[in-house]
């Protein structure tokens, strides 16, 4: 009986006994509420400091805050992945803005990254290697990629990848438009508003859809078919 039960487990491994809950998966990717706040603080500091003062003090303040957050996480022995990612992005944008003297260049790396990421998503869907599926394999399915042998999952991941690509290009398009229009303060606000909220929504949709699809029972063949 025990052997038979082992053979009935789904190959992809998205069941409750193998996958963390939807909330746990989202919390891990977003860094929890603390990760959300900490990743936003340096940008908020830059926007406010740049409005009330000059560019270079704003750059120094945002980088200093990002370093402080990363150092605090290290001192508390907490995961630093999200803090380091945020620090790298802030540092690159700060370096470009410092060199050019143009405050809007602080946001340029994020815009270019967003365009590249959105195009990569759509390209991966076009060549039937949906990036969302491969990311799911790495982050959730512990490296397994059995979904490649399931046409329904391939179709699901392809559709999700197109959704991610379109949303990503749409939100970065808004920021690019503000960048070209020299709307510096509005660009900072858009960076915050179009950062984690769309990402969280896409992540929620992805986890829900994949879990629903993988839980659907396989059709039972008709007798004599």
Backbone as numpy.savetxt, mean C-alpha at the origin, in Angstrom:
# Nx Ny Nz CAx CAy CAz Cx Cy Cz
-9.09 -41.36 9.45 -9.92 -40.15 9.45 -9.05 -38.89 9.45
-7.98 -38.96 10.25 -7.12 -37.78 10.32 -6.47 -37.48 8.99
-6.04 -38.57 8.29 -5.42 -38.39 6.99 -6.39 -37.78 6.00
-7.63 -38.24 6.02 -8.65 -37.71 5.12 -8.91 -36.24 5.36
-8.89 -35.83 6.65 -9.13 -34.43 6.95 -8.01 -33.55 6.43
-6.78 -34.08 6.48 -5.66 -33.28 5.99 -5.77 -33.02 4.50
-6.33 -33.98 3.74 -6.42 -33.82 2.30 -7.52 -32.85 1.90
-8.42 -32.51 2.83 -9.53 -31.61 2.47 -9.16 -30.15 2.67
-7.96 -29.85 3.16 -7.57 -28.46 3.36 -7.35 -27.77 2.02
-7.78 -26.52 1.85 -7.58 -25.82 0.58 -6.11 -25.61 0.30
-5.74 -25.71 -0.97 -4.34 -25.61 -1.35 -3.78 -24.21 -1.16
-4.61 -23.19 -1.38 -4.12 -21.82 -1.29 -3.85 -21.42 0.14
-4.56 -22.06 1.05 -4.35 -21.76 2.45 -5.00 -20.50 2.94
-6.17 -20.06 2.41 -6.77 -18.84 2.91 -7.81 -19.07 3.99
-7.95 -20.30 4.47 -8.95 -20.59 5.48 -8.60 -19.96 6.81
-9.55 -20.02 7.72 -9.35 -19.38 9.02 -8.17 -19.97 9.77
-7.94 -21.29 9.59 -6.88 -21.91 10.35 -5.51 -21.54 9.81
-5.44 -20.95 8.62 -4.14 -20.61 8.03 -3.93 -19.12 7.90
-4.99 -18.39 7.64 -4.86 -16.95 7.42 -5.17 -16.18 8.70
-4.45 -15.09 8.94 -4.88 -14.17 9.99 -6.19 -13.52 9.58
-6.86 -12.93 10.55 -8.14 -12.30 10.25 -7.94 -11.11 9.32
-9.05 -10.64 8.73 -8.99 -9.48 7.85 -8.42 -8.27 8.58
-8.86 -8.08 9.83 -8.37 -6.94 10.60 -6.88 -7.04 10.84
-6.40 -8.26 11.14 -4.98 -8.45 11.40 -4.15 -8.19 10.14
-4.65 -8.64 8.99 -3.92 -8.42 7.75 -3.84 -6.93 7.43
-4.94 -6.21 7.61 -4.94 -4.77 7.33 -4.04 -4.03 8.31
-4.10 -4.41 9.58 -3.27 -3.75 10.59 -1.80 -3.93 10.28
-1.43 -5.13 9.81 -0.02 -5.40 9.51 0.45 -4.54 8.34
-0.37 -4.42 7.30 0.04 -3.67 6.12 0.04 -2.16 6.36
-0.88 -1.69 7.20 -0.97 -0.26 7.46 -0.12 0.18 8.64
0.37 -0.79 9.43 1.14 -0.44 10.62 0.26 -0.05 11.79
-1.03 -0.38 11.74 -1.94 -0.02 12.82 -2.20 1.48 12.85
-3.00 1.90 13.83 -3.31 3.33 13.93 -2.05 4.15 14.19
-1.13 3.56 14.97 0.11 4.29 15.25 0.92 4.48 13.97
0.98 3.45 13.14 1.70 3.57 11.88 1.09 4.62 10.97
-0.25 4.68 10.93 -0.93 5.67 10.11 -0.58 7.09 10.57
-0.62 7.30 11.88 -0.36 8.63 12.42 1.10 9.02 12.21
2.00 8.08 12.53 3.42 8.38 12.45 3.87 8.68 11.02
3.30 7.98 10.05 3.69 8.22 8.66 3.17 9.56 8.15
2.12 10.08 8.79 1.53 11.34 8.34 2.16 12.56 9.02
2.72 12.37 10.21 3.22 13.51 10.98 4.29 14.32 10.23
5.33 13.68 9.62 6.33 14.51 8.94 5.76 15.36 7.81
4.78 14.82 7.08 4.16 15.60 6.00 3.37 16.76 6.58
2.63 16.51 7.66 1.86 17.57 8.32 2.81 18.67 8.80
3.93 18.26 9.41 4.91 19.23 9.89 5.45 20.06 8.74
5.75 19.42 7.62 6.27 20.17 6.47 5.25 21.17 5.96
4.00 20.73 5.80 2.96 21.63 5.28 2.79 22.84 6.18
2.67 22.61 7.50 2.43 23.71 8.44 3.65 24.63 8.50
4.85 24.03 8.62 6.07 24.84 8.74 6.31 25.64 7.47
5.95 25.09 6.33 6.16 25.80 5.07 5.17 26.95 4.90
3.96 26.78 5.46 2.95 27.84 5.37 3.34 29.03 6.26
3.80 28.72 7.47 4.10 29.80 8.42 5.53 30.31 8.30
6.40 29.57 7.60 7.79 29.98 7.49 8.35 29.77 6.10
9.63 29.43 6.05 10.32 29.24 4.78 10.49 27.76 4.48
10.95 27.49 3.26 11.10 26.12 2.78 12.12 25.33 3.59
13.31 25.86 3.76 14.38 25.08 4.36 14.10 24.72 5.83
13.59 25.65 6.66 13.20 25.23 8.01 12.12 24.14 7.98
11.23 24.21 7.01 10.19 23.18 6.90 10.80 21.83 6.56
11.78 21.83 5.66 12.47 20.59 5.29 13.19 20.01 6.50
13.91 20.85 7.22 14.65 20.39 8.39 13.70 19.83 9.44
12.59 20.51 9.67 11.63 20.08 10.68 11.02 18.73 10.31
10.65 18.53 9.05 10.01 17.28 8.64 10.98 16.11 8.75
12.24 16.32 8.33 13.23 15.25 8.42 13.55 14.94 9.89
13.65 15.98 10.71 13.94 15.77 12.13 12.83 14.96 12.80
11.59 15.28 12.47 10.46 14.54 13.05 10.47 13.08 12.59
10.77 12.86 11.29 10.83 11.48 10.78 11.93 10.69 11.48
13.09 11.32 11.69 14.18 10.65 12.41 13.80 10.37 13.85
13.12 11.30 14.48 12.69 11.12 15.86 11.73 9.95 15.99
10.80 9.84 15.05 9.84 8.73 15.09 10.55 7.39 14.91
11.47 7.33 13.95 12.21 6.09 13.74 13.05 5.74 14.96
13.70 6.73 15.54 14.51 6.48 16.74 13.68 6.04 17.92
12.50 6.62 18.07 11.62 6.23 19.17 11.17 4.79 19.03
10.86 4.38 17.81 10.47 2.99 17.58 11.61 2.04 17.90
12.83 2.41 17.51 13.98 1.57 17.83 14.18 1.46 19.34
14.05 2.58 20.04 14.23 2.58 21.49 13.19 1.72 22.19
11.98 1.68 21.63 10.90 0.89 22.21 10.88 -0.54 21.69
11.88 -0.87 20.86 11.98 -2.21 20.27 10.72 -2.59 19.51
10.16 -1.63 18.81 9.00 -1.86 17.97 9.43 -2.03 16.52
8.60 -2.68 15.68 8.95 -2.81 14.26 9.18 -1.44 13.62
10.23 -1.34 12.82 10.58 -0.04 12.24 10.35 0.00 10.73
9.74 -1.06 10.17 9.57 -1.12 8.71 8.83 0.10 8.18
7.68 0.42 8.79 6.88 1.53 8.29 7.60 2.87 8.53
8.28 2.98 9.68 8.98 4.22 9.98 10.14 4.44 9.01
10.86 3.36 8.70 11.99 3.48 7.77 11.51 3.84 6.37
10.42 3.17 5.93 9.87 3.49 4.61 9.48 4.97 4.53
8.82 5.45 5.58 8.43 6.85 5.60 9.63 7.78 5.64
10.65 7.39 6.40 11.85 8.22 6.51 12.56 8.34 5.17
12.66 7.23 4.43 13.32 7.26 3.13 12.59 8.20 2.17
11.25 8.06 2.13 10.46 8.92 1.26 10.60 10.40 1.61
10.55 10.70 2.91 10.69 12.08 3.36 12.07 12.62 3.02
13.10 11.79 3.24 14.47 12.24 3.01 14.72 12.56 1.54
14.22 11.71 0.64 14.43 11.94 -0.79 13.73 13.23 -1.23
12.46 13.36 -0.83 11.72 14.57 -1.18 12.35 15.81 -0.60
12.83 15.71 0.63 13.46 16.86 1.28 14.75 17.26 0.56
15.51 16.26 0.15 16.77 16.55 -0.53 16.53 17.27 -1.86
15.51 16.81 -2.60 15.21 17.45 -3.89 14.71 18.88 -3.69
13.80 19.05 -2.71 13.27 20.39 -2.45 14.37 21.33 -1.97
15.28 20.83 -1.16 16.38 21.65 -0.65 17.27 22.10 -1.80
17.51 21.19 -2.74 18.42 21.50 -3.86 17.79 22.48 -4.84
16.50 22.29 -5.14 15.86 23.13 -6.14 15.30 24.42 -5.56
15.04 24.41 -4.25 14.44 25.58 -3.62 12.95 25.72 -3.92
12.35 24.67 -4.46 10.92 24.69 -4.81 10.19 23.74 -3.87
9.27 24.27 -3.06 8.61 23.46 -2.04 7.79 22.31 -2.62
7.25 22.48 -3.81 6.44 21.43 -4.39 7.26 20.19 -4.72
8.58 20.36 -4.88 9.43 19.22 -5.20 9.54 18.24 -4.03
9.13 18.66 -2.85 9.09 17.76 -1.70 8.18 16.56 -1.99
7.16 16.80 -2.81 6.17 15.75 -3.11 6.47 15.01 -4.42
7.49 15.45 -5.16 7.76 14.87 -6.48 8.09 13.38 -6.43
8.93 12.90 -5.51 9.21 11.45 -5.50 7.96 10.60 -5.31
7.05 11.05 -4.45 5.82 10.30 -4.24 4.96 10.25 -5.49
4.93 11.36 -6.23 4.16 11.39 -7.48 4.75 10.44 -8.51
6.06 10.49 -8.68 6.72 9.62 -9.66 6.58 8.15 -9.26
6.73 7.88 -7.98 6.56 6.51 -7.50 5.14 6.02 -7.78
4.16 6.87 -7.53 2.77 6.49 -7.75 2.46 6.21 -9.21
3.02 7.02 -10.11 2.82 6.79 -11.54 3.43 5.45 -11.94
4.67 5.21 -11.50 5.33 3.95 -11.83 4.61 2.74 -11.28
4.13 2.85 -10.05 3.42 1.74 -9.41 2.11 1.45 -10.12
1.37 2.51 -10.46 0.10 2.32 -11.15 0.28 1.68 -12.52
1.28 2.14 -13.27 1.54 1.55 -14.59 2.01 0.10 -14.47
2.83 -0.19 -13.46 3.30 -1.56 -13.25 2.13 -2.49 -12.95
1.17 -2.02 -12.18 -0.02 -2.82 -11.86 -0.80 -3.15 -13.13
-1.07 -2.14 -13.94 -1.84 -2.37 -15.16 -1.10 -3.25 -16.15
0.22 -3.06 -16.25 1.01 -3.90 -17.15 1.00 -5.35 -16.70
1.12 -5.58 -15.39 1.12 -6.96 -14.88 -0.22 -7.65 -15.16
-1.31 -6.88 -15.09 -2.62 -7.45 -15.40 -2.73 -7.76 -16.89
-2.16 -6.89 -17.73 -2.24 -7.08 -19.18 -1.50 -8.33 -19.63
-0.40 -8.66 -18.96 0.38 -9.85 -19.35 0.00 -11.07 -18.52
-1.14 -10.96 -17.79 -1.69 -12.08 -17.00 -0.73 -12.56 -15.92
-0.02 -11.62 -15.33 0.80 -11.88 -14.15 0.43 -10.84 -13.09
-0.83 -10.87 -12.64 -1.34 -9.80 -11.77 -0.49 -9.59 -10.52
-0.02 -8.38 -10.36 0.87 -8.07 -9.26 0.22 -8.27 -7.90
-1.07 -8.00 -7.80 -1.76 -8.19 -6.53 -1.72 -9.66 -6.13
-1.82 -10.56 -7.09 -1.75 -11.99 -6.78 -0.39 -12.38 -6.22
0.67 -11.86 -6.82 2.01 -12.19 -6.34 2.28 -11.56 -4.98
1.78 -10.37 -4.75 1.93 -9.74 -3.44 1.16 -10.55 -2.39
-0.02 -11.04 -2.77 -0.80 -11.89 -1.87 0.00 -13.15 -1.51
0.66 -13.74 -2.49 1.45 -14.95 -2.24 2.54 -14.68 -1.21
3.19 -13.53 -1.33 4.31 -13.22 -0.44 3.84 -12.84 0.95
2.84 -11.97 1.04 2.44 -11.41 2.32 1.45 -12.26 3.09
0.63 -13.04 2.38 -0.45 -13.76 3.05 -0.30 -15.27 2.93
0.01 -15.75 1.74 0.01 -17.20 1.49 1.36 -17.85 1.76
2.25 -17.16 2.47 3.54 -17.71 2.88 4.35 -18.23 1.70
4.31 -17.52 0.61 5.11 -17.87 -0.56 4.46 -18.83 -1.53
3.30 -19.39 -1.17 2.63 -20.33 -2.08 1.95 -19.57 -3.21
1.95 -20.15 -4.38 1.34 -19.50 -5.55 0.42 -20.45 -6.29
-0.31 -21.30 -5.56 -1.22 -22.24 -6.19 -2.36 -21.54 -6.93
-2.57 -20.26 -6.61 -3.63 -19.52 -7.29 -3.40 -19.45 -8.80
-2.13 -19.61 -9.24 -1.84 -19.57 -10.67 -2.50 -20.72 -11.42
-2.83 -21.81 -10.70 -3.45 -22.98 -11.33 -4.97 -22.94 -11.26
-5.52 -21.88 -10.69 -6.97 -21.75 -10.55 -7.44 -20.57 -11.42
-8.09 -20.85 -12.55 -8.52 -19.76 -13.45 -9.38 -18.72 -12.76
-10.20 -19.15 -11.81 -11.08 -18.20 -11.12 -10.26 -17.22 -10.27
-9.23 -17.73 -9.58 -8.39 -16.86 -8.77 -7.52 -15.97 -9.65
-7.03 -16.50 -10.76 -6.26 -15.67 -11.68 -7.11 -14.51 -12.17
-8.37 -14.81 -12.53 -9.28 -13.76 -12.99 -9.55 -12.76 -11.86
-9.74 -13.26 -10.64 -10.01 -12.38 -9.51 -8.83 -11.45 -9.23
-7.64 -12.02 -9.20 -6.46 -11.19 -8.93 -6.19 -10.21 -10.08
-6.51 -10.60 -11.29 -6.33 -9.69 -12.43 -7.28 -8.49 -12.30
-8.54 -8.76 -11.96 -9.50 -7.68 -11.78 -9.10 -6.76 -10.63
-8.63 -7.35 -9.54 -8.20 -6.55 -8.40 -6.97 -5.70 -8.76
-6.07 -6.27 -9.54 -4.88 -5.54 -9.95 -5.25 -4.34 -10.83
-6.20 -4.52 -11.73 -6.67 -3.41 -12.56 -7.30 -2.33 -11.67
-8.08 -2.74 -10.68 -8.70 -1.78 -9.76 -7.64 -0.98 -9.03
-6.63 -1.67 -8.50 -5.54 -0.97 -7.81 -4.84 0.00 -8.75
-4.54 -0.44 -9.96 -3.83 0.42 -10.91 -4.61 1.67 -11.26
-5.90 1.51 -11.52 -6.74 2.66 -11.90 -6.84 3.65 -10.75
-7.10 3.14 -9.54 -7.22 4.03 -8.38 -5.90 4.74 -8.11
-4.80 4.00 -8.23 -3.49 4.58 -7.95 -3.17 5.71 -8.94
-3.45 5.48 -10.21 -3.18 6.51 -11.21 -4.12 7.70 -11.05
-5.35 7.43 -10.62 -6.30 8.53 -10.42 -5.85 9.44 -9.28
-5.45 8.85 -8.17 -5.06 9.68 -7.02 -3.74 10.41 -7.28
-2.81 9.75 -7.97 -1.55 10.42 -8.27 -1.76 11.47 -9.36
-2.78 11.26 -10.21 -3.10 12.26 -11.22 -3.56 13.56 -10.60
-4.34 13.47 -9.53 -4.77 14.68 -8.82 -3.56 15.42 -8.27
-2.64 14.69 -7.67 -1.46 15.32 -7.10 -0.57 15.92 -8.20
-0.45 15.20 -9.32 0.36 15.72 -10.42 -0.24 17.01 -10.98
-1.57 17.06 -11.05 -2.23 18.28 -11.53 -1.96 19.46 -10.61
-2.01 19.23 -9.30 -1.72 20.30 -8.34 -0.24 20.70 -8.40
0.62 19.72 -8.64 2.06 20.00 -8.77 2.31 20.92 -9.96
1.73 20.58 -11.09 1.93 21.39 -12.30 1.30 22.77 -12.18
0.24 22.86 -11.36 -0.44 24.15 -11.17 0.21 24.99 -10.07
1.29 24.47 -9.46 2.00 25.18 -8.39 1.10 25.45 -7.19
0.16 24.54 -6.93 -0.71 24.66 -5.76 -0.06 23.89 -4.61
0.94 24.51 -3.99 1.80 23.79 -3.05 1.06 23.34 -1.79
0.31 24.23 -1.17 -0.40 23.86 0.05 -1.48 22.82 -0.23
-2.23 23.02 -1.32 -3.25 22.04 -1.70 -2.62 20.69 -2.01
-1.41 20.70 -2.55 -0.71 19.46 -2.85 -0.39 18.70 -1.57
0.02 19.44 -0.54 0.29 18.80 0.74 -0.95 18.18 1.34
-2.07 18.90 1.27 -3.34 18.37 1.78 -3.76 17.14 0.99
-3.60 17.20 -0.34 -3.96 16.06 -1.18 -3.09 14.85 -0.88
-1.82 15.09 -0.60 -0.90 13.99 -0.26 -1.41 13.23 0.96
-1.92 13.96 1.94 -2.44 13.32 3.15 -3.79 12.65 2.89
-4.69 13.37 2.22 -6.04 12.85 2.00 -6.05 11.66 1.06
-5.15 11.64 0.09 -5.11 10.57 -0.91 -4.01 9.56 -0.62
-3.52 9.56 0.60 -2.50 8.60 0.99 -3.10 7.30 1.50
-3.28 7.21 2.79 -3.75 5.96 3.39 -5.23 5.65 3.17
-6.15 6.64 3.12 -7.57 6.27 2.95 -7.85 5.40 1.73
-7.40 5.77 0.50 -7.64 4.88 -0.64 -6.92 3.54 -0.49
-5.71 3.56 0.07 -4.95 2.33 0.27 -5.70 1.39 1.20
-6.23 1.93 2.29 -6.97 1.10 3.24 -8.22 0.51 2.60
-8.92 1.31 1.80 -10.13 0.83 1.15 -9.80 -0.28 0.15
-8.75 -0.08 -0.65 -8.35 -1.11 -1.62 -7.94 -2.39 -0.90
-7.22 -2.26 0.19 -6.79 -3.43 0.95 -7.98 -4.18 1.52
-8.95 -3.43 2.03 -10.15 -4.05 2.57 -10.90 -4.82 1.49
-11.06 -4.20 0.32 -11.76 -4.85 -0.79 -11.00 -6.11 -1.22
-9.68 -6.02 -1.32 -8.88 -7.15 -1.77 -9.00 -8.33 -0.83
-8.82 -8.08 0.47 -8.90 -9.18 1.45 -10.28 -9.80 1.44
-11.31 -8.97 1.40 -12.68 -9.49 1.43 -12.98 -10.32 0.19
-12.62 -9.82 -0.98 -12.91 -10.53 -2.23 -12.17 -11.87 -2.29
-10.88 -11.86 -1.98 -10.10 -13.09 -2.09 -10.58 -14.13 -1.08
-10.86 -13.71 0.12 -11.35 -14.66 1.13 -12.70 -15.22 0.72
-13.56 -14.38 0.13 -14.87 -14.86 -0.30 -14.73 -15.87 -1.44
-13.87 -15.56 -2.41 -13.70 -16.45 -3.56 -13.10 -17.79 -3.14
-12.11 -17.76 -2.27 -11.44 -19.00 -1.87 -12.28 -19.85 -0.93
-13.31 -19.26 -0.35 -14.19 -20.03 0.54 -15.36 -20.65 -0.20
-15.59 -20.22 -1.44 -16.72 -20.78 -2.18 -16.45 -22.25 -2.47
-17.41 -23.13 -2.15 -17.19 -24.56 -2.40 -17.12 -24.87 -3.89
-16.29 -25.83 -4.22 -16.20 -26.25 -5.62 -17.50 -26.91 -6.05
-17.93 -26.71 -7.31 -19.18 -27.31 -7.78 -19.11 -28.83 -7.72
-20.22 -29.45 -7.26 -20.28 -30.91 -7.16 -20.70 -31.49 -8.50
-19.90 -32.40 -9.06 -20.26 -32.97 -10.37 -21.54 -33.78 -10.27
-22.36 -33.69 -11.33 -23.60 -34.43 -11.38 -23.33 -35.92 -11.51
-24.19 -36.76 -10.91 -24.01 -38.21 -11.04 -24.01 -38.62 -12.51
-23.02 -39.41 -12.88 -22.95 -39.91 -14.23 -22.34 -38.96 -15.22
-21.90 -37.75 -14.72 -21.33 -36.76 -15.63 -19.92 -37.14 -16.00
